[in-house]
Amino acid sequence: MRRKRLIRVITYTLCIFMAGFVYGIFARYMGLAIPCPVYTVTGLKCPGCGVTRMCMALMQLDFREAFLCHPVLFLLLIPLGTVCMGIAVTYVKDGTKTLRPWQNIILYISIVLLIGYGVVRNLI
């Protein structure tokens, strides 16, 4: 069973990364990206505005540009990656998908920081 769950986690992870990579290449070379509906309707930047540009900069290993595109999410990549890795390891080991208290804390802090960043960036 563990082997099946490990293969499932690896397959899903690769599919997500490949989809993001293909979208990043398409957006870069075709100049067409999914527009932010919040910005389109209100003219205000949502907490996610800049994520596509950040990911495209990361694909080119341009960490400075990635940070400038979305500084809060860039700084949260390691803690959020740790949460995702912890969930994957727990799932592979025993098949459960429940979050541990430390994972919940990191996710709640991340949500608060991203919402706060979304508010502050529109005030400045």
Beta strands, then each sheet from edge to edge (+ up, - down):
end
